[in-house]
Amino acid sequence: MNSDPVVRFIEDRMASSGLTDPVGVTSVVLPGGARLSGFTVRPHQAEAVWRYWRALRPATGWTPVVTTWTGHEKLGDLLRVEGIGSEAAPGPAGTGARVAATVRRIIEAVVAGTPEHDREEEREVTDPQRLVHHLRGPWGEVLPGDPLAFTRRWSGRLTLLLAETEGGYQLPLFVPGLLHNTNSAASPTAVDLSPRDHHAFLRHWYDRYGAEVFFINGTEVQLLVDRPPVDPLPAARLAVEHYAYADELMDVVELGDRQVRSDVWSFWWD
């Protein structure tokens, strides 16, 4: 029997849940004093296990996230990332302003990098007030997404991490090794996002739309969303934010018609 009471608690909760038997439960206390734990799950069980631990967050203070880091050794490598857990997360004040400034900077770079004969069209679809006229609807309803779009690709086991944070939006600061993306060097933006940039976008979307971090895999992020926009102008504004955040996504009109109105948002970077 493991002597760590946290490990025993995780094992006992999973045994009583009837969902899965956790394999390789690991738990460490980070330099800042917070705890990070993890165990492996099968891909088809990932969403149910994530939702189980999310429901327990008010009692445990742990935020769940699914990742592809598997096995004690690889999880140990992740936990040894220099500076892990040491950067304090900013409060909610200012995150919206940081997102707006970052979006503006990236969109300006996109427009400047667009061939001159296409530049006016690019300006039009990256201006929410003009983009809204390109969106089709129908409006007023949430589009169902596929929460297992990323996780079902994995034939082996995934890892469910439990991070002692107030929300998944803190994970880019709490565990920097989970997300190490860069926007494509071939892209006209070629703008790298810092951990604080990621935190700002994720916190902003959590506060406004109830978007929770479900899956992170280095260069991929998936959010499960409680309150996506279902009206044209809010959808247009959010589509431009998504377009700026991850430049490998579909074009901005498709984002406004599809992803931002869905209860699952997916992002990836080359």
N, C-alpha and C positions, 0 to 999 in steps of 0.2 A: 504494500500500500504506500502510495506517495505521501511524504510527510508535509507537503505544501498544502495548507488548507484551501487555497484558491484552486489549485489543480483538482483537489477532491471535490470541491463545490461544483466545478464545471462538469466533472465526470458524473456526479450524482444528478445534476439537473438534466444532462443529456440522456442519462439512463431512464429517468422518470418521464421524459418527454415522449418517448417512443419513436423519435425521429431517426436517430442514428447513434451508433456507438462511436464516440470521439476517439481518434487515433493520434498518438503522439502529442498529448496535451503538454504545452510548454508555457511557462509564465515567468516573467522577469520584472524587476523593479528598475525603471529607467533612472538616469542620473538626476532628473528633476523631481524624483519621488513618485511619479505616476507608474501605473502597472500596465504591461502589455502581455496578453496571453494569446494562445492560438492552438488550433487542432485541425486535423484534416477532415474533409467531408467529400462525399461523392457529388459530381456536378449536378445531377438531377435533384439532389436534396438541398442544394445551396440556398435557394430562395426561402424554403420553409424554415431552415435552420437560422438564416439571417433574420427573418420576421420573428421567430421565437425569441431571439436574444434582443432584438429591438424592443419588443414588448416588455422585456425585463430591465431595460435601461434605467427607468426611474428608480428601481430598487438597487441596481448594481453600480450605476454610474459608468457602465461600459458601453462603448459604441461598437457595433459589429460591422465588419466589412469583409467581403470575399476577395481573395487574391489567389494568384497561381503559385505563390511561394509555398512549397510543400516539403515536408520532412523536417526533422529536428535540426539537421545540419544547415539547410538553407534558411530556415527560420532564424537560426542562430546568427547566420551571416547578416540577415536583415536587421536583427536587433543590435548588431555591432556597428551599424552605420555611424560614422563620426557625427557627433552633435545631436544624436537622436533624442527627442523629447526635451531638448534644452531651449528651444526657441518659443518664447511666450506668444500665444495667439492674440492678435489685436481684438478689441471689442467690436461690437456691431457698428458703432459709429464710424463713419468714414468708408465702410466697405462699398457702399453704392457709389460714392464719389470716385473711389479707386477703379471700380469696374468701368464707370463712364469714361474716365481719363484713358484707361487702357484700350477700351473699344475705340475711342476717337483716334488714338495714336495708330492702332493697327489698321483701321479703315482708311485713314489718310495714306498709310503706306501701300495698301492694296490699290487704291485709286491711282496713286503716283506710279505704281508699277504696271498698270494696265495700259496696253497699247492705246495711243491717242484716239484712234477711231472708235474705240469701245469705252472710252473713259466716261462719257456722259451717261451711258447705260449703267455703268458700275456705280456712279454717283446716285443714280435713281434708285437702284435696288438696295443700296446700303443706307438710304434715308428712310426711316420708318414711316414718315408722313407720305412719302411717295410709294414706298414698297407696298403699303396697304392696298393700293389699287390693283396690284398684281395677284393678290391672294384670292383664292376661289371659294373657300368654305366647303361645305355648309358649316355654320357656326352654331355655338351653343352646346356642343357636346364634346366630351373627351374621347380621343381616339385610343383604343387599347393597343399597348405595345407588347413587346416580347421580352420579359425580364431575363430569360435564359439565352438570349441571342449570343452573348459572349461565352457564358460558362459551359454551354452544351458542346462547344468545340473541343473540350478537354476530355480525353479518354481516361486519364488517371484521376487522382484525388486533388481537390483544391484545399485551400486553407481558409478557415474562418478566424479572423483576428478579432480580439476584443480589446479595444483601446480605452484607457481611462481618460476620456475626453467628453466634453459636453455635447459634441456632435461630430458627424463625419466630415464636416467642412474643415475641422482642425487637423485632419490626418496629413495633408501635405506638409504641415509644420511639425507634427508630432512624430511622423515616421517618414522622413524625406526619401528614403530608399524605395518607398512604394510607388512613387510617381517621379519619373526622371525624363519627361518628354521634352522635346524641342520641336517647334514648328519647322516645317520643311525648309531646308536651305534653298531649294528651287522655287519656293513660294515668293511672291512679291513682298509678303510681309516679313518673312525671315526674322520674326520676333520671338525670342525665348520668353517663357513665362516663369517667373520666380515662384518659390513656394508661397510667398505672400500674395502673389497675383492669383494663384489657384485658390488659396484660402478666401480671398475677396469674392471671386466669382461664386464659389460653392456656398459661402455664407449668405451672399446676396440672394441666390436662388432658393436656399433653404428658407430664409425669412419671408420671401415674397411668394414662393410657390410650393413650399413644403417638399422641396427636392432633397432626398436623402441619398448619400453615397452608398451604393450597394456593392460595386465591383471596381477594383483597381488592379491593373496589371502593367505597371511600368509606363506604357504608352497608350493605355486605354482606361477610360472611366465610364461607368454606367450609373445613372441616377434613377431611383424610383420616386415618382412625383405624385403628391397628393392633390395639388391644385393647379394644373397647367392652365394657361390662358385659353379661353374659348371665344374671345371677341377679337375682331380684326386688328385694331391698333395695338393692344397689348401683345398680340402674337407677332406683329411686325417688329416691335421693339425688341422682343426676346430673340427673334430670328437673327437680328443683326448682332446681338450679344453672342449667340451660339457661333455664328459665322466668324466673329473675331476671335473667340476662345480657341477654336480648333479649325485650322484652315484646310484640313483634309476632308471636311464634311461635304455633303451635297450642296448645291448652290442655294443661295439665301432664299429664293422664292420657294423651293421645295422644303426648306427648313420651316418656313412660315406656314406652309400648307400641311406639313406632316409632323415632323419631330416635335416642335414646340407645343403642339396641341395634344401630344401623346402623354401617357402616364409613365413612359420609359424614355429617358434621354441617353444617347450614346455618343461618346467622343473618342477620337483616336488621333494620333500624331505619327508622322514618319520620322 
